[in-house]
Amino acid sequence: MFVGFSNNFLLFRYLREVRDELKKVTWPTREQTIQKTLLVILVSVVVGVYIGGLDYLFTQGTSLILK
């Protein structure tokens, strides 16, 4: 029985279909990619500062209550 042939055929067919689908994709421009990356970094920093601030406030509040 030649099981490997069937698996190889399916793999190559899958890879060909992936390639064909990737040709249909509209890729973002370099400028769009940079803008979105900077937006993600900015939002991540803002959320990090917000969570860090809440953590600090809750830590200080807990310390005052437990003293």
C-alpha positions in Angstrom: 0.0 0.0 0.0 1.3 3.5 -0.9 0.0 5.7 1.8 2.8 8.2 1.6 1.8 9.1 -2.0 -1.7 10.1 -1.0 -0.4 12.2 1.9 2.2 13.9 -0.3 -0.5 14.6 -3.0 -2.8 16.2 -0.4 0.1 18.2 1.1 1.1 19.6 -2.4 -2.6 20.3 -3.2 -3.0 22.2 0.1 0.1 24.2 -0.5 -1.0 25.1 -4.0 -4.3 26.3 -2.7 -2.7 28.3 0.0 -0.5 30.0 -2.6 -3.5 30.7 -4.8 -5.4 32.3 -1.9 -2.4 34.4 -0.9 -2.3 35.9 -4.4 -5.9 37.2 -3.7 -4.9 39.1 -0.6 -4.7 42.8 -0.6 -1.6 43.5 1.4 -1.3 46.8 3.4 1.1 49.4 2.3 4.3 50.1 4.2 2.8 53.4 5.6 -0.4 51.6 6.8 1.7 48.9 8.5 3.8 51.5 10.3 0.7 53.5 11.4 -1.1 50.4 12.7 2.1 49.2 14.5 2.5 52.6 16.2 -1.1 52.6 17.2 -0.8 49.1 18.8 2.3 50.2 20.7 0.6 53.4 21.9 -2.5 51.6 23.0 -0.4 49.0 24.7 1.6 51.6 26.7 -1.6 53.5 27.7 -3.3 50.3 28.9 -0.1 49.3 30.7 0.1 52.6 32.5 -3.6 52.4 33.4 -3.3 48.9 34.8 0.0 49.8 36.6 -1.7 52.9 38.1 -4.7 50.9 39.3 -2.3 48.3 40.8 -0.4 51.0 42.6 -3.5 52.6 44.0 -4.9 49.2 45.2 -1.6 48.3 46.7 -1.4 51.6 48.6 -5.1 51.3 49.6 -4.6 47.7 50.9 -1.5 48.8 52.8 -3.4 51.6 54.5 -6.3 49.3 55.5 -4.0 46.5 56.8 -1.9 48.9 59.0 
